[in-house]
Every structure is written in C-alpha cells, then in structure tokens.
Amino acid sequence: LGQLDSELQTINFSGEAETTEPVAVYQQPGDLLDVDGQSGATTFACDKRGDFDIAMWNLEAVKPNVMLVNPDGVANLLIAPGRENVDLVMTHASKVIDTTVVEDTEGPALVVGCDDGAVYAWDLSGHDKGQIYAEMRSLSPLEVFLPPLLLIVSAAQVMSFAFGPTIPWKETIKEPAEVTHRVMMLDFKYTVKIDKEMIFWPEAIGTIVLIVFFQISAFTGLPEIADSITRSVQNSQSYKRETSGAGFFHLLLRICKGLSAFVYLIMQLLSTVLVAPLVQTVAQAMACVRPEDTPWTDILLGNPNDTIYLHSAPNVKCFKGHHALLLAAIAITLPMYLFVLVPYCVCGGDAHYVPKTTLKDYKFWEADNSWKKAAERSSTDLHLAFLHPAPKEVFRTNLL
C-alpha cells in the first residue's frame, strides 16, 4: 500500500513475483493516510479531512472466508474504486498533526496526535466503534474544577428537590432556601413574575414532549441516524464532484453536522442538568390539594364535585378532563424515561457511548454488561489524578 499525489494506490503481491502496477487507485481528498494493517485483509483506510477531522472509509467489498471459492489474493477482496464510502468521521478539538492505525487485543484502533500535545485513541470496530477509549494529555483548569462542581450542583439539586418551598423554614433562612431552590431547579417563572396558573399547561406539555423526544431518540438511535445522514451526504457523488467548498452539497454537509451536534447536545441536556427540573414539573403536576371535608373516594371517582385542585395552579381541577389525560401521559412515559435515562446519565449524557446496541443490553446487574462498559470507558478515558474514579465502581458512582 502506498500514497502518491493524494491517491491511495493498492499494489498486489501475489505468488513470488512482485507486481509494479497498482491493482486499484482510490481518489480521496485527505492526507496523513494510513490503512488497516491486519493480516489477511485490508478492510479500511483513514485520512485527515481539513484540520480537525479523520475520516475512515471502507476498502473491503467482500469479507474473506465467506465465499464458496476463495480469491487468489487479498486484492481480490477490495472494493471497486469510486464505490468506497466514509464509515466514520472522528472530530478533534485541535488540529490533527499525525495519525496511525494500530492493532490492539480487541481489534483495530486509531491513534491521533494533535498540535496541542494531546493524543487520542479511537476504537474502530465493534458496537463501540467511533468512541474514544483513551486520552493522553494534560488536564485543563475546567476539567480540574468541573467534576467537584458538578457533584456540588447535583447534591444541591437533590436537596432542593427534597427540601423545597413546602418545608416550613424559619424566616431567617426561608428566602435563601427559596432562591437556592429556584436556581438549582432552573425555575425562574416566579422570579420574572409570570402567573403560575398561566404557565402550568405549557410547562407540563413541554415536559412530556421532551420526555417522549428523549425516549424516541434513544430507541430509534436518532444520534446515529443523524451521523448516518451526514455520512450519506459526504459519500454522495454530487458532493464528491463539487470542487468548491461553497457548493450546495458542502453547505448541506455543514448543516447536517450542525444538526447532528444539536441532537447530541439535546440528549446530553435531557440526561443531565434538565433531569431535576423535568421531574419537579412532573411532581407539581401530580401535587393535588384535597380539602379536609372532601372524602378520599372522590379521587377514585374523578373529583365529581371539583373540590380537589392542583397546588401549583388552583384553577386546574385534578383527576378529570385534561388533568386526567396529563396523569395518564405521565404514568406511561415517566417510568420508561427514568429507566432509559440510566445508561446516559452514567456516561455523563454523551450519546456517543450509548448506541442502540448498548441500550438494548439492559441487564445492568450482570457483570459483563454494556451499560457498565460504557460508563467505565466514558469516565476513565482520561486520567483525572485524585479525582479519577475506580473503574469497577464507576457505574454505581455515576448512577448515585
């Protein structure tokens, strides 16, 4: 395998005579080319695209040992030039200056060096393909202070949720406690003097929509679909024929990349900082006030006398009409949301570590579980010195 004029040339070494003519020439726009070095086949190549991206594209048309008649040589397994497609794009925060494909015990990996001194190891096979499993670099100040800060915020959110405004605080600490609760729960509607009865329904419906969106995205693999659409644009012949970076398909590719990044961001927010506010909204939608002279059986009968009302919005009558439908929606969506939330929250909300194949392996009580492996990989790829978690306990720690 060699490189000439930014074109990958594959040379066949068959029999005892070494040929000098290339078997196939693949025209790709990247540089810093390297190929799969495993024995018996060459399945992919990697090259740098622009300053920050490494593209992995396929070279193998047919896998060995699956045909009735085996080919004469490895070159006969190669894909026809022009039919190769980008399978994966790995983006870095700083400029890529060197790259190489290596073989580890679990398959091929890509080691990338960047101009800021960082070295990344990417997994290139299996269900965790496209995940970073090791980073070798110095910690930034943000990475030093952010983990303990997140622990403090998480603890404050839990305490604010448990000890909310309904607690009969003393006057000296009532106002600070309420302010802390609003900040931790991202609850600013009272601060800006919005009528709580007016905001209840938009807030409740928006919460249900976000919960349903998260579940649909998780079960359908929306982040993976977004990445697939991006690669489809990049692999299209129209994109390849465009010579200008300002062409339509180059613009379309940038839009697809932006939408893909947006999907990953929304998934991360819905599985981290927005969890407590969403659960609080659900709790408020279920917090009904039953006067003392109203029998509890009215709850079962659907509040026939309209005496039971919502604490956060007294004009909403509980257990009937739209509120009954809201409670049904909560009963259907919330338990599944909390269950699907587990693999995402233990990975810090990073959907790159939770593809559909990982999500389906839900038996987290077993030792060899994909949720535990994803948590371990996402939390231990970079050594955090005294803050570095114990790999075997990271799933339990992040979950709690």
Sequence and secondary structure as in RCSB ss.txt:
>XXXX:A:sequence
LGQLDSELQTINFSGEAETTEPVAVYQQPGDLLDVDGQSGATTFACDKRGDFDIAMWNLEAVKPNVMLVNPDGVA
NLLIAPGRENVDLVMTHASKVIDTTVVEDTEGPALVVGCDDGAVYAWDLSGHDKGQIYAEMRSLSPLEVFLPPLL
LIVSAAQVMSFAFGPTIPWKETIKEPAEVTHRVMMLDFKYTVKIDKEMIFWPEAIGTIVLIVFFQISAFTGLPEI
ADSITRSVQNSQSYKRETSGAGFFHLLLRICKGLSAFVYLIMQLLSTVLVAPLVQTVAQAMACVRPEDTPWTDIL
LGNPNDTIYLHSAPNVKCFKGHHALLLAAIAITLPMYLFVLVPYCVCGGDAHYVPKTTLKDYKFWEADNSWKKAA
ERSSTDLHLAFLHPAPKEVFRTNLL
>XXXX:A:secstr
 EEETTEEEEEEEETTEEEEEEEEEEE S EEEEE   TT   EEEEEETTTEEEEEE BSS TT SSS  SSGG
GGB  TT   EEEEEE SS EEEEEEEEETTEEEEEEEETTS EEEEE SSTTTT EEEEES   HHHHHHHHHH
HHHHHHHHHHHHS TTS   HHHHHHHHHHHHHHTT  TTTTT  HHHHHHHHHHHHHHHHHHHHHHHHHTHHHH
HHHHHHHHHHSHHHHH   TTSHHHHHHHHHHHHHHHHHHHHHHHTTTTHHHHHHHHHHHH EE  TTS THHHH
TT TTS  EESS TTSBTTSHHHHHHHHHHHHHHHHHHHHHHHHHTTTT GGG  HHHHH   TTSSS HHHHHH
HHHHHSS  GGG   GGGHHHHHH 
